[in-house]
């Protein structure tokens, strides 16, 4: 049997052949060699002996098990495709020294767990759920973790054993054994000790016990800012000095923190991934629903302003929306694992085209996006992949493919400015107004030949009369392209659609909807008009070559929209909108959607910064004067200087 040193030497000798062997991935020997290279690189060692030394004194079983791990494609894929150890960087850069130390601790812990439970690799072929559970525990406990109730350390070996035994006894929800190691991390990282988790399974309400309903367990915690004797939740005696266990929160109540942490603990007790998340002045929580989506609950600020809570690990950064992004990757684990190996190969070969290949395998691979953006900033001459991609997209456009041209563009409104961007963010979230006549304007950012406009109304608050107007540029006056009289569809249809064919109406950069004769909503909000979505189908009026530079920088905005947020894609629409806004902020030149073109609030560059309500982009310095968001175009709200037209 080859030793670790022999494996390392073989991998080093094979480096030049990695790329030619790609065609045989993931079943080729080259793919396994790539995983082995990544293992050595992740641990920061340059020989097999150095690897063993880095892990400390290993018992005979662990030494043999390490060699077995280094030769197993399935086990290495699980270990190296389940997220980082501990804190990660929002910038995509690596803190190599600390990261290597965390990985070494994680691998040493994994070997201890496997020594404790040798059957962890003896599951049915293709299952390996205990190995995934062991990996999740090792990665999670690469740094010490403490219990919420008494701040005492959590024993990772006991944590692994407890969840293994609960699964074998049928105590966890069906499907736990199917979770990936990354998903299991958000179960085993629970702040509760094992007795609390057992209490939760015994005491949760019957209507919250089903896998589909676990996230509703917040109903068991009374929302109150003072306890029964008048002690404030913000003081030290709200819980009377008792440990803050799940049972204590259910008995005494609390505010947002108790509600969110209690529900998180209940979900984890049944084997459902969950975690609390921080919002400005608030604590919300996210949990994985039965269909492997992530729901943001007890929410007041949305995904864009949700970040990791203290002592919680989120892969790729601190923002909570990275969790549903990684979920899409993990839901197609084979594609994600291959994407990760391509990303490693791109670094070895210095070839940014392999990063694009990685993204086409797995479009939600966030580090690959960050590395591609960094490469675009460094590549002064177009690479072969840039030329090929640019020419392919030019050919598509020459075939007159109609595209959706309003998504994520800048929107102005007569009222409720902070909601205006909702109509083009793809989420179906609404814009509304109680004004007797109203209007919306969408700046498409360029001139298009418009073929069709589709409007989805909010509830029954439709306009019986409305006009659609076009303007060819920012200075041109609006001209009517189409008008509509009569209720759009059945009068009792909720969230109905109106389709307006407008071919032949001429090119347009700006669209304006003028609404009249509204209908009051039935929910007492006093809104006469409401719109959920405006979809605009068109083709560019300017040639592709005139609009898109033949560079990686020029292609990035198109790649991001088409790969990360395609229509009907697997990523939740509200998360996709936030992810796209974050990418645009990082693009070289930061020109996608343009800088806000409105007149400044004043000429004083010392204006205080402001944050966009839609995408959370922060505007500092001279940008603080702008009336619309640089990234997504949403108008600034809450400012008395804002123009009404």
C-alpha positions, 0 to 999 in steps of 0.5 A, a space after each residue: 500500500 502506498 504511503 502518504 509520502 508516495 501519494 504526495 510525490 505521485 500527485 506532484 508529478 501528475 500536476 502537469 497532466 491534470 488539465 488533459 485528464 479533465 475529460 475523464 472526471 470525476 471517475 479518472 485517476 486524475 480527479 482523485 489526484 486533484 483531490 489529494 493535491 487539494 488535501 495537502 494544499 488545504 492543510 498547508 503541508 508539502 509531504 506525507 510525513 509533514 501531514 502526519 506531523 501536523 496532526 500530532 501523535 496519531 494512534 496506529 488506527 488513525 494513521 492507517 485511517 488517514 492513509 485510507 482517507 487519502 485514497 478514497 475519492 468519495 470521502 475526500 469529496 465529502 471532506 473538501 466540498 462541505 465548506 470552510 473551517 470556521 470563519 471565512 472571508 467576504 473578500 474571497 481571500 484566504 487567511 492561510 495560516 489560521 485556515 490551515 490550522 483549523 483544517 488540521 484540527 478538523 482532520 485530527 478530530 475527524 480521525 478521532 471520531 472514526 476511531 470511536 466509530 469505525 462503522 462510520 465508513 461501513 454504511 450501505 454503498 453510496 450512503 456514508 451518512 455517518 461519515 458525513 455526520 463525522 465530517 460535519 462535526 469535525 468541521 464545526 468543532 474545528 474551534 471550541 463551541 460552548 452551550 448557550 445555557 451555561 457557557 460550558 464547552 460542548 464535547 464534539 465526540 458526544 455530539 457526534 455520538 448523540 446524533 448518530 444514536 438518535 438517527 439509528 433509533 428513529 428519533 430524527 426526521 426522515 431524510 436526516 441521513 440524506 443530508 450532505 455534510 454541509 447541511 448537517 453542520 447546521 444541526 450539530 452546531 446547536 448551542 443546546 446540550 443533548 438533554 435540551 434537544 431531547 427535551 425539545 423532542 418530548 415537549 414540542 407541540 404536536 402541530 409543530 412536530 412534523 418536518 414541514 412545521 418545525 419552523 413554526 415552533 416559535 409559537 411556544 415562546 411568549 413574546 414579552 419584554 418583561 417577565 411575570 415579576 416585571 424584570 426587563 428582558 434587557 436586564 440581568 434578572 429576566 430569567 431569574 439567574 437560571 440557565 437559559 435553556 429551551 425549557 426556560 425560554 418556553 416557560 418565561 418567554 422573551 423577545 426576538 432572540 428567545 423566539 429565534 433561538 428556541 425555534 432553531 433549537 427545536 429544528 436541530 433537535 429533530 435533525 433539521 438544519 437551522 440557525 439564528 441570524 442577526 439583523 439591525 437591532 433584531 434577531 431572526 432565524 433561518 431554517 431548511 424547509 422540507 423541500 431543501 429551501 431556506 426560509 427567513 422567519 421572524 424577519 424585519 429586514 430581509 436577506 440583504 440585511 441578515 448576517 451570521 449570529 455570533 459563534 455561527 459558521 456561514 461558509 463564504 462570508 458573514 451574510 445569511 443569503 450565502 446559505 441558500 446560495 450554498 444550498 443550491 450547490 449542495 443539492 447537486 453535490 456531484 456538480 458542485 464537487 466537480 466545480 470545486 476541482 475546476 476552481 482548484 485547477 484554475 489556480 494551478 494553471 493560472 487559467 481564468 477560463 477554468 473558473 467559467 467552466 466551474 461556474 457553468 458546472 455550478 453557477 452558485 459557486 460563490 468563490 468561483 465568482 469572486 476569483 473570476 472577478 479578480 482575474 478579470 481585473 488582472 487580465 489586460 488582454 482578452 483570453 481565449 475563453 473571453 473571445 469564444 464566449 463573446 462571439 457566442 453571445 453575439 451570435 445569439 443576439 444576431 438570431 434575434 433572441 428575445 430577452 427579459 430586459 427590465 430585471 433589476 433595472 432602476 425604477 421610479 414611482 409616484 409613491 412608496 419609493 422604497 418598494 418601487 424596485 420590487 416590480 423588477 426583482 423577480 420575487 413577486 413582492 409588491 409595490 402599492 399606492 393609495 393615490 387616486 392616479 399613479 405612475 411607475 417608470 423603469 429605466 432599462 439602461 439602454 435602448 431596446 425594441 420592446 415586443 411585449 410588456 406583462 404586468 402582474 397585479 397585487 391582489 385585486 388592486 388593478 387599474 381599470 384604465 392605464 397607459 404605457 408610454 415609451 421614451 427613447 432616452 433620458 431627455 426625450 419626452 414620453 409617447 403613448 405606446 399602448 393604452 388599456 381600458 377595462 378590468 384586466 382579466 376577471 374582476 375577482 382574480 387575485 394577482 392576475 396578469 395583463 399582457 400588452 403586445 407592443 411590437 412596432 411601437 418604436 425603441 425605448 429606454 424608459 417605460 412609464 405606466 400611468 394608472 387610473 381608476 384603481 380598486 381598493 384592496 380587501 385587506 384594509 391597507 387603503 391601496 388602490 393600485 398594486 403591482 407585483 411584477 413588470 416583465 419587459 420582453 425585447 431585443 437591444 437596439 444597439 449592436 452587441 459590439 457597441 454595448 459589450 466590450 470584448 473583455 472579461 469585464 464586459 462579459 461579467 454582468 451578462 454572465 452573472 445574470 444568465 448563470 446566477 439568476 436565470 428565469 426559473 432557476 433554482 436559486 430563490 428569487 429574493 436571494 438571487 436579487 441580493 447576490 446579483 447586487 453584491 456581484 455588481 458592487 464587485 465588478 471592475 469599473 462597477 458600471 452595471 446598471 450605471 451610477 445613479 443619474 439623478 441630480 444630487 441632493 446637494 453639492 456638499 460631499 460631506 452628506 451622511 451615508 445612506 443604505 439602499 432599502 432594496 439591495 443594502 448597498 451603502 453610499 458614502 462620500 459623493 455617492 451619498 448625494 445621489 437620489 437613487 441606488 448606484 447598484 440597483 437603481 432604487 430611489 432613496 426613501 425618507 428624504 424630503 428633497 426627493 423629487 416627485 417626478 
